[in-house]
Amino acid sequence: MRVNFELLNNRVTIDHNPKLNTVGVNLYYGTFQALRNISLKIPERAITAVIGPSGCGKSSFLRLFNRMNDLIPGARVEGRIELDGINIYDKSIDVVELRKRVGMVFQKPNPFPMSVFENVAFGPRRHGENNRGELEGIVERSLRRVALWDEVKDKLGQSALALSGGQQQRLCIARVLAVEPEVILMDEPCSALDPVATLKIEDLMRSLAENYTIVIVTHNMQQAARVSDMAAFLMMEDDRAGILAEYGPTAQLFTNPKDKRTEDYITGRFG
């Protein structure tokens, strides 16, 4: 098997206490089953890529971890989904607090129609921080973390919508970081960006993984190989629910997959 991918040399070990864990998860939208019997452990402070053909449930899977599927009428989850060993679908869970701990970056940059400063300060304000000095510190730290401070420090009062696409996406990541999450979910964060902006986001992801757990959905096989430590391959089965065909270290999955369907997908034979 020949795969022309640049792979990370990282070695990630999943211990008995993963950051995220799914056990026998089924997801339904009304009578349609979108995911079937998904069980996997996602390690802390690493990047896990979720790959697979369109319609296999990748984004639905991602949204399980901050309960965004709750907003979809008819959505129903079975099984157990854990953050630090706690079932996040338990009735006692504060969903607002959960979404503070588990932030999300969407496919297209979605800055709010307000200033650069207020975009980053939005989350801290919602959680009760109104001290101007504290907010200024949070905004600067968050923008520095995404390597955007030097580019926008003189434009903090200007509309975020005036930034380039790549800058907007980094701003959206800064907005997530401003509330100090533990997990960052990224749903095809580079699909709307040019190659230069894409590489900046990929470099940023590798830097952020030193302190955050990152789960990324991507259609770009090269990107998955470049940035992730672990990779999960989802696929459809019998034109029905998405299933987990294979999960493991990225280098193994891309160079020596255990499942023939994984090999067929990453080499372009289907999908």
C-alpha positions as CSV (number, residue, x, y, z in Angstrom):
1,M,0.0,0.0,0.0
2,R,1.4,3.4,-0.9
3,V,0.1,6.6,0.7
4,N,1.9,9.9,-0.1
5,F,1.1,11.6,3.2
6,E,3.3,13.6,5.6
7,L,2.7,12.0,8.9
8,L,3.3,13.2,12.4
9,N,5.8,11.2,14.5
10,N,3.9,11.7,17.7
11,R,3.1,8.8,19.8
12,V,-0.1,9.2,21.9
13,T,-1.2,6.7,24.5
14,I,-4.8,6.5,25.6
15,D,-4.9,5.7,29.3
16,H,-7.8,4.5,31.3
17,N,-8.9,8.1,31.9
18,P,-9.4,9.7,28.5
19,K,-10.6,13.2,28.2
20,L,-13.6,12.2,26.1
21,N,-15.2,8.8,25.9
22,T,-18.2,7.4,24.0
23,V,-19.7,4.0,24.9
24,G,-22.2,2.3,22.6
25,V,-23.6,5.6,21.3
26,N,-26.5,5.7,18.9
27,L,-27.9,8.9,17.5
28,Y,-31.3,9.3,15.9
29,Y,-33.0,12.2,14.1
30,G,-36.6,11.2,14.4
31,T,-36.7,7.7,12.9
32,F,-33.4,8.1,11.0
33,Q,-30.4,6.6,12.8
34,A,-27.3,8.8,12.1
35,L,-24.8,7.0,14.2
36,R,-24.7,3.4,15.4
37,N,-22.8,1.8,18.4
38,I,-19.9,4.3,18.5
39,S,-17.3,3.5,21.2
40,L,-14.0,5.3,21.4
41,K,-11.6,7.1,23.8
42,I,-10.2,10.4,22.9
43,P,-6.9,11.3,24.7
44,E,-6.2,14.6,26.5
45,R,-4.0,17.3,24.9
46,A,-3.9,15.7,21.5
47,I,-5.6,16.1,18.1
48,T,-8.1,13.5,17.0
49,A,-9.2,13.7,13.4
50,V,-12.6,12.3,12.3
51,I,-12.6,11.4,8.6
52,G,-15.1,9.7,6.3
53,P,-17.4,10.2,3.3
54,S,-20.1,12.8,3.2
55,G,-23.2,11.8,5.1
56,C,-21.5,9.3,7.4
57,G,-22.3,11.4,10.5
58,K,-18.9,13.1,11.2
59,S,-20.4,16.5,12.2
60,S,-23.2,14.8,14.1
61,F,-20.6,12.9,16.1
62,L,-18.7,16.1,16.8
63,R,-21.8,17.8,18.1
64,L,-22.4,15.1,20.6
65,F,-19.6,16.5,22.8
66,N,-21.2,19.9,23.4
67,R,-24.8,18.7,23.0
68,M,-25.4,20.9,20.0
69,N,-27.6,18.1,18.6
70,D,-30.0,18.9,21.4
71,L,-31.0,21.9,19.3
72,I,-32.2,19.7,16.5
73,P,-35.9,18.7,16.7
74,G,-36.3,15.0,17.1
75,A,-32.7,14.3,18.0
76,R,-32.2,11.5,20.5
77,V,-29.0,10.0,22.0
78,E,-28.5,6.5,23.4
79,G,-25.4,5.3,25.2
80,R,-22.9,7.1,27.3
81,I,-20.8,10.2,26.4
82,E,-18.3,11.2,29.0
83,L,-16.1,14.3,29.7
84,D,-13.5,13.4,32.4
85,G,-15.5,10.3,33.3
86,I,-18.8,12.2,33.8
87,N,-21.8,11.5,31.6
88,I,-22.6,14.8,29.9
89,Y,-26.1,13.7,29.1
90,D,-27.0,13.3,32.7
91,K,-30.0,15.4,33.7
92,S,-27.9,17.2,36.3
93,I,-25.5,18.6,33.7
94,D,-25.5,22.4,33.2
95,V,-25.4,22.6,29.4
96,V,-24.2,26.3,29.5
97,E,-21.2,25.3,31.6
98,L,-20.6,22.2,29.4
99,R,-20.3,24.5,26.3
100,K,-17.9,26.7,28.2
101,R,-15.7,23.7,28.8
102,V,-16.2,22.3,25.3
103,G,-15.9,25.1,22.7
104,M,-16.7,24.8,19.0
105,V,-15.3,26.3,15.8
106,F,-17.5,26.0,12.7
107,Q,-16.9,25.3,9.0
108,K,-17.3,28.9,7.9
109,P,-15.9,31.8,10.0
110,N,-18.8,33.3,11.9
111,P,-17.6,36.4,13.7
112,F,-20.4,38.4,15.3
113,P,-21.4,41.7,13.6
114,M,-19.5,43.7,16.2
115,S,-15.9,44.9,16.9
116,V,-12.9,42.6,17.1
117,F,-12.7,43.4,20.8
118,E,-16.3,42.6,21.5
119,N,-16.2,39.3,19.6
120,V,-13.5,38.0,22.0
121,A,-15.0,39.6,25.1
122,F,-18.4,38.2,24.3
123,G,-18.0,34.9,26.1
124,P,-16.4,36.3,29.3
125,R,-19.1,39.0,29.5
126,R,-21.8,36.3,29.2
127,H,-20.1,34.5,32.1
128,G,-20.1,37.6,34.3
129,E,-16.8,39.3,33.6
130,N,-17.5,43.1,33.2
131,N,-14.2,44.6,34.5
132,R,-12.7,46.5,31.5
133,G,-9.1,45.8,32.6
134,E,-9.8,42.1,33.0
135,L,-11.5,42.0,29.6
136,E,-8.6,43.8,27.9
137,G,-6.2,41.2,29.3
138,I,-8.4,38.3,28.2
139,V,-8.8,39.7,24.7
140,E,-5.0,40.3,24.3
141,R,-4.1,36.8,25.6
142,S,-6.7,35.1,23.4
143,L,-5.6,37.0,20.3
144,R,-1.9,36.2,21.0
145,R,-2.7,32.5,21.4
146,V,-4.0,32.5,17.8
147,A,-1.1,34.7,16.5
148,L,-3.6,37.4,15.6
149,W,-2.7,40.2,18.1
150,D,0.0,41.9,16.0
151,E,-2.4,41.9,13.0
152,V,-5.4,43.5,14.8
153,K,-4.1,45.3,17.9
154,D,-4.7,48.6,16.1
155,K,-8.1,47.5,14.8
156,L,-9.8,46.3,18.0
157,G,-12.6,48.8,17.6
158,Q,-13.3,47.9,14.0
159,S,-15.8,45.5,12.7
160,A,-14.7,41.9,12.8
161,L,-16.4,41.4,9.4
162,A,-13.7,43.6,7.8
163,L,-11.0,40.9,8.5
164,S,-9.9,38.4,5.9
165,G,-11.4,34.9,6.0
166,G,-8.3,33.4,7.6
167,Q,-8.2,36.2,10.2
168,Q,-11.9,35.7,10.9
169,Q,-11.4,32.0,11.6
170,R,-8.5,32.7,14.0
171,L,-10.7,35.3,15.6
172,C,-13.4,32.7,16.1
173,I,-10.9,30.4,17.7
174,A,-9.7,33.3,20.0
175,R,-13.4,33.8,20.9
176,V,-13.5,30.1,22.0
177,L,-10.3,30.4,23.9
178,A,-11.4,33.5,25.8
179,V,-13.7,31.4,28.1
180,E,-10.8,28.9,28.9
181,P,-12.3,25.7,27.5
182,E,-10.7,22.3,28.0
183,V,-11.8,20.8,24.6
184,I,-12.0,22.5,21.2
185,L,-14.3,21.0,18.5
186,M,-13.5,22.0,14.9
187,D,-15.9,21.2,12.1
188,E,-13.9,21.5,8.9
189,P,-12.4,24.8,10.0
190,C,-10.3,25.2,6.9
191,S,-12.8,24.3,4.2
192,A,-13.5,27.9,3.3
193,L,-9.9,29.1,3.5
194,D,-7.1,29.5,1.0
195,P,-3.9,27.3,1.4
196,V,-1.9,30.0,3.2
197,A,-4.7,30.6,5.8
198,T,-5.1,26.8,6.1
199,L,-1.5,26.3,7.0
200,K,-1.8,29.0,9.6
201,I,-4.8,27.3,11.2
202,E,-3.0,23.9,11.1
203,D,0.1,25.4,12.8
204,L,-2.2,26.9,15.4
205,M,-3.9,23.6,16.1
206,R,-0.5,21.9,16.7
207,S,0.4,24.7,19.1
208,L,-3.0,24.6,20.9
209,A,-2.8,20.8,21.4
210,E,-0.1,21.4,24.0
211,N,-2.8,22.7,26.3
212,Y,-6.2,21.6,24.8
213,T,-7.9,18.5,23.6
214,I,-8.9,19.0,20.0
215,V,-11.3,17.0,17.8
216,I,-11.4,18.0,14.2
217,V,-13.7,16.8,11.4
218,T,-12.0,17.1,8.0
219,H,-12.5,15.9,4.4
220,N,-8.9,16.6,3.7
221,M,-6.9,13.5,4.1
222,Q,-3.5,15.3,3.9
223,Q,-4.7,17.6,6.6
224,A,-5.7,14.8,8.9
225,A,-2.3,13.1,8.3
226,R,-0.4,16.4,9.0
227,V,-2.1,17.6,12.1
228,S,-3.7,14.7,14.0
229,D,-2.3,12.2,16.6
230,M,-5.3,9.9,16.4
231,A,-7.8,9.3,13.6
232,A,-11.3,7.8,13.5
233,F,-12.8,6.6,10.2
234,L,-16.6,6.7,10.1
235,M,-18.6,5.3,7.2
236,M,-22.1,4.4,6.2
237,E,-23.2,0.8,6.4
238,D,-26.1,-0.5,4.3
239,D,-27.0,3.2,3.5
240,R,-28.0,3.6,7.1
241,A,-26.3,4.7,10.3
242,G,-22.7,5.9,10.4
243,I,-20.4,3.3,12.1
244,L,-16.9,3.5,13.4
245,A,-14.9,1.4,11.0
246,E,-11.5,2.0,12.5
247,Y,-9.8,4.1,15.1
248,G,-6.2,4.4,16.1
249,P,-2.9,6.4,15.9
250,T,-2.9,8.4,12.7
251,A,0.4,6.9,11.4
252,Q,-1.0,3.4,11.8
253,L,-4.4,4.2,10.2
254,F,-2.9,5.9,7.2
255,T,0.1,3.6,6.5
256,N,-1.1,0.2,7.9
257,P,-4.9,0.2,8.4
258,K,-6.5,-2.8,9.9
259,D,-9.7,-2.5,7.9
260,K,-9.8,-2.9,4.1
261,R,-12.5,-0.2,3.9
262,T,-10.1,2.3,5.6
263,E,-7.5,1.6,3.0
264,D,-10.0,1.9,0.2
265,Y,-11.1,5.3,1.5
266,I,-7.8,6.9,2.1
267,T,-6.4,5.8,-1.2
268,G,-9.5,7.2,-3.0
269,R,-11.1,3.9,-4.1
270,F,-14.4,5.1,-2.6
271,G,-15.9,8.1,-0.8
